[in-house]
Amino acid sequence: MTHNSQYYIDLENKYGAHNYHPLPVVLAKGKGVKVWDVEGNEYYDFLSAYSAVNQGHCHPKIIEALTQQAQTLTLTSRAFYSDKLGEFEKFACKYFGFDKLLPMNTGAEAVETAIKICRKWAYEKKGIAENKAQLIVCENNFHGRTTTIISFSNDENARKNFGPYTTGFIKVEYDNLQALEEILKNNDKIAGFLVEPIQGEAGVYVPSNGYLAKAKALCEQYNVLFLGDEIQTGVARTGKLLALDHENVKPDILILGKALSGGAYPVSAVLTTDEIMDVIKSGQHGSTYGGNPLGVAVAMAALQVVKDEKLADNAQMLGTIFRAEMQKLVDKYDILSLVRGKGLLNALVINDSEDSDTAWNLCVALKDNGLLAKPTHGNIIRFAPPLVITKEQLTECINIISKTVAEFTK
């Protein structure tokens, strides 16, 4: 028996924690760039599970790897070796150009892992006095919602009443090299600089050209590790394999998640050099599920799809078209103030306050016209379709957005 959407919404509201505020649509099926609700209505997915399904929903090659491995061996824990983990570690290290990989499951876990590695490196290799190391983070960052990560967030909704907070973090304005250098110059306790190449959750803020390369150079100058959080921006989303590749920046520590597994299974990873990773010894960090045979089989297939289907090139080409067409709408309608982004990670800023419901209402109208997107920070709509989208499909989606904005402003 199939129930209607309201039944499932009521079910979640009654039995689930209310820690999300979803758009009123109940999805039952996905294929490629499209999803279907329980009533059978079809939509273009322009969120891609926050850029986790870059390879498209239920990609046949990823699902084949998943089902094959699920019938063979799913979990060993790290108490034993498996015939899959070493293969994945080698594959991913060669793929991204690093020496070593530490596997985890979720993005937030990978960020926590990177922080631990960075701090340990600071004490054992750089020579900072124990418990004195500090990390520089950016204002308006989003790296997850664990206790440590919210400690250096300035999203009050994510922080309030979850204290006491973890210390050891200094906030600096994003895209401000002078402020970054000021801290590095005057503080010899800095272990690392943790940064998103594009601030996704903050509203797809793209820094000035050269910011990331100069920030990396400053880190090198002051012997500070550069930690690149590419959980949302990585794996071809911005038109390059990594968003840092736009400026030819190689982070000391790379943090990956989301599309690493094409949305089929939670897989995250931290990649770095031999010298840095060697600070982690047996029993000092781990995860029962991290590096499990099922997850790594899926991740290898997901990364192979990105390469085989040239998804970075597609994101680069179609992103340019998308922003040009959105700019036409911005020029035409007062309700829109600007478009920004890179590749197929883009945002349309609505000409209203953060606490207005205009962006939400526009997203509901888009849903009614067959396209799913979600506001971030109240007045910004993020548009991030799966990277397998074709030019024809993108044109259809641009038409849906144009039509919806025109109807909305009547």
HELIX and SHEET records of a PDB file:
HELIX    1   1 SER A    5  TYR A   15  1                                  11    
HELIX    2   2 SER A   48  SER A   51  1                                   4    
HELIX    3   3 PRO A   60  ALA A   70  1                                  11    
HELIX    4   4 LEU A   85  PHE A   96  1                                  12    
HELIX    5   5 GLY A  107  TRP A  121  1                                  15    
HELIX    6   6 ALA A  122  LYS A  126  3                                   5    
HELIX    7   7 THR A  147  SER A  151  1                                   5    
HELIX    8   8 GLU A  156  ARG A  159  1                                   4    
HELIX    9   9 LEU A  177  ASN A  186  1                                  10    
HELIX   10  10 TYR A  211  GLN A  221  1                                  11    
HELIX   11  11 ALA A  243  GLU A  247  5                                   5    
HELIX   12  12 LYS A  258  SER A  261  5                                   4    
HELIX   13  13 ASP A  274  MET A  277  1                                   4    
HELIX   14  14 PRO A  293  ASP A  308  1                                  16    
HELIX   15  15 LEU A  311  LYS A  332  1                                  22    
HELIX   16  16 THR A  358  ASP A  368  1                                  11    
HELIX   17  17 LYS A  391  PHE A  408  1                                  18    
SHEET    1   A 4 LEU A  27  LYS A  31  0                                        
SHEET    2   A 4 LYS A  34  ASP A  37 -1                                        
SHEET    3   A 4 GLU A  42  ASP A  45 -1                                        
SHEET    4   A 4 LEU A 371  LEU A 372  1                                        
SHEET    1   B 7 LYS A 100  MET A 104  0                                        
SHEET    2   B 7 SER A 268  THR A 272 -1                                        
SHEET    3   B 7 ILE A 253  LEU A 256 -1                                        
SHEET    4   B 7 LEU A 225  ASP A 229  1                                        
SHEET    5   B 7 ILE A 190  VAL A 195  1                                        
SHEET    6   B 7 GLN A 134  CYS A 138  1                                        
SHEET    7   B 7 PHE A 169  VAL A 172  1                                        
SHEET    1   C 4 LEU A 336  LYS A 342  0                                        
SHEET    2   C 4 LEU A 345  ILE A 350 -1                                        
SHEET    3   C 4 ILE A 380  PHE A 383 -1                                        
SHEET    4   C 4 LYS A 374  THR A 376 -1                                        
END                                                                             
